[in-house]
Amino acid sequence: MARLETDARIAVIGAGTMGAGIAQVAALAGHEVLLHDARGGAAAEAAERIRGQLAGLAAKGRLDSGLAQAAGARVSIADSLEALAPAALTIEAIVEQLEAKQALFRRLETILASDSLLASNTSSIPITAIGAALAHPGRLAGMHFFNPAPRMQLVEIVSGLDTDAATAATLHDTAAAWGKTPVHTRSTPGFIVNRVARPYYAEGLRLLLEQAGDPATLDHILRASGGFRMGPFELMDLIGHDVNFAVTCSVWNAFYQDPRFQPSLVQQELVDAGRLGRKTGQGFHDYRPQAQGPTPRLEAVRAAPADITLHGDSPAAQALADRLQARGITHRRAAAAPDQRIAGIGRAALYLTDGRTATRRAADNGQADTVLLDLALDFAQASCVAIAAARQAGADAIADAVGLLQAAGHEVARIGDVPGMLVMRTVAMLANEAADAVNQGVCTAQAVDQAMRLGVNYPLGPLEWADRLGAASIGTVLNHVAAAYGEDRYRLSPLIQHAIHSARPIHD
Ligand code: NAI
């Protein structure tokens, strides 16, 4: 282990939201922490907040009260940068401006011992660019904590072009010793999480733009069917549209306006209106005192259809069979069908989306009464499933498909007939972005999965998810979506192509 021992002193500069949280983490891990802020009184206020937080944890029984008191006592205030001289590691969490960070680290180089380490908590500024101002950039790395730092498990350890491997290794092992899960990443735009998470917002926004559903329904599908902790619209409302839109624009511009990261007109309009989300009372949803909570639109209850045949043993077909059986609904089982339908219900056919619209698939199969099922994290558990129907499908056939899924105990949400639907398209794009990050040497496949599970609470890492579905399925979905839109945005990552052509998993 290359970690700093607990007798090493840690300096934290910038005693705002992140700095205070980081100081709390380091103090709890046993270090003496020196807290400094340019605004007079800010560091002392933060130290009080930290002691309050620790006392609160002790009062709830989540922390031994002796440990809480001792940790609080280890946080002291540094009135000047000179007072930080004994620190073995200095973590900066000041304003997000390149010039301010460069100026601060340049001054620190004149104060700190030459072997002490420097870390920036920046969420978007290249570590390489900060390091360019330093005489010895080898000892600088990013240490990107997530908010709230005491609770969030992930820390991205970011190496710039000049960062020494030993610096990154020490910061990695130190974060691990502090009880965090560190992952190594290179200093590329958005690092891991802020890059790979973009499609979660972008595809939701795109579906909204194309009127596939309203925010409440789309959120509900991603939660109740996709297994995500929050839907994209409620999550953007929580983050704040000014912040989320700025991150999207920053990543998009940093990638020379790659269409994969293109900001959305829908979100731009919210920003223009000052509807920044929870903090202003309105965003996609309404948070004002008199507002009703968001209500998803679900299909009205239909009768269970009489004539049900389930085809093959795909996870969706198997889960449907189990759920129907558990509810005593009569159905037949049959071999896998040549057109890959999951179920035949009277005249209607139900298929798992493969990226084509229902309308296109109906035409390709010569099967007008086509209904598509969106992906679910686990069809056996999903409380809700989403469907889309072909334009040429009859109302009775659609009602039969809805009736089948309801008979299996699912809520059913019908969305517009968009290529790849919602959960499938979102998961495919998350996997594609994760694969591209790995393909470009930003991080390993394990790191990207860990980062997305811990940094943004995804139910599965995007590459784990892709391997579960099979890289070939992701490829089919994205190729169909790309063909439908004729857009470069949906191009397939070379790593997914390798997995397909080698018939081996992405996590090989
Ligand atoms: P904040 O605004 O809560 O705190 C910043 C603090 O730095 C303030 O107390 C301010 O007085 C102080 N400060 C500003 N310039 C200074 C200087 N030159 N020297 C010393 N102190 C100075 O900001 P927050 O949210 O804590 O963010 C800090 C850093 O962490 C930024 O780089 C931000 O991008 C990054 N970050 C923020 C996250 C968040 O969710 N808020 C998450 C991860 C990273």
Boltz pocket constraint, residues with backbone or C-beta under 6 A from the ligand:
constraints:
  - pocket:
      binder: B
      contacts: [[A, 13], [A, 14], [A, 15], [A, 16], [A, 17], [A, 18], [A, 19], [A, 36], [A, 37], [A, 38], [A, 39], [A, 42], [A, 92], [A, 93], [A, 94], [A, 95], [A, 96], [A, 97], [A, 100], [A, 104], [A, 121], [A, 122], [A, 123], [A, 124], [A, 144], [A, 145], [A, 146], [A, 147]]
      max_distance: 6.0
